[in-house]
Amino acid sequence: MLYKLPISPSWFSSSTRKRLRRRATIPIEVGDATQAEILEHFGLSRALGLVVTIPDPRTSQIIIRQAKRLAPHVPIVARARYHQH
């Protein structure tokens, strides 16, 4: 799916995402980024950057590895995880 959205986390309600879509300014792709085919379909090689906000560190690592393999020139910003002691 291709949405033209301002940056909007997926935890926004469906109605909020729909409202934001109407005021769209930035194209955002939604799909399973662990799959190379999805990243290719969304044009990762032409992207200005990739933002990974998945809370699961293993899934994030898979996405980052796929992205680096497919488009090593694309900058990646990823959510960092920290442990509370």
C-alpha positions in Angstrom: 0.0 0.0 0.0 1.2 3.5 -0.6 -0.2 6.3 1.6 0.8 9.9 1.4 0.9 10.6 5.1 2.7 12.9 7.4 4.8 10.8 9.8 2.2 8.9 11.8 2.9 5.9 14.0 0.9 2.8 13.3 -0.7 2.9 16.8 -2.9 5.8 15.7 -6.5 4.8 15.4 -7.9 3.9 12.0 -10.0 7.1 12.0 -6.9 9.2 12.8 -4.9 7.6 10.0 -7.7 8.2 7.5 -7.9 11.8 8.6 -4.2 12.2 8.2 -4.3 10.6 4.8 -6.5 13.4 3.6 -3.9 15.9 4.5 -1.1 13.9 3.1 2.3 15.4 2.3 4.9 12.6 2.7 4.6 9.2 1.0 4.7 6.4 3.5 4.9 2.7 2.5 3.2 0.1 4.6 4.1 -3.6 4.3 6.2 -6.5 5.7 9.7 -5.0 5.5 11.3 -8.3 6.4 10.6 -9.4 2.9 13.1 -8.3 0.2 10.4 -8.3 -2.4 8.4 -5.8 -0.5 11.4 -3.5 0.0 12.1 -3.7 -3.8 8.5 -3.1 -4.7 8.4 0.0 -2.6 11.5 1.3 -4.3 14.0 1.1 -1.5 16.9 1.7 -3.9 15.4 5.1 -4.8 14.5 6.1 -1.2 16.0 9.0 0.6 16.0 7.0 3.8 14.4 4.1 5.7 12.9 4.5 9.2 12.5 1.2 11.2 10.4 1.6 14.3 9.6 -2.1 15.0 9.8 -2.7 18.8 11.2 -6.2 18.3 15.0 -6.1 18.0 15.3 -9.3 16.0 12.7 -8.2 13.4 14.5 -4.8 13.2 17.8 -6.6 12.6 16.2 -8.6 9.7 14.8 -5.5 8.1 18.1 -3.6 8.4 20.1 -6.5 7.0 17.7 -6.8 4.0 17.8 -3.0 3.4 21.7 -2.9 3.6 21.9 -5.8 1.2 19.5 -4.3 -1.3 20.4 -0.6 -1.0 23.6 0.0 0.9 23.6 3.7 0.0 20.2 4.4 1.7 20.5 5.8 5.2 18.7 3.9 7.9 17.3 5.3 11.2 16.2 2.6 13.6 14.6 2.5 17.0 17.1 1.7 19.7 16.3 -0.6 22.6 17.5 -0.2 26.1 17.2 -2.4 29.1 15.9 -1.2 32.4 17.7 -2.6 35.4 
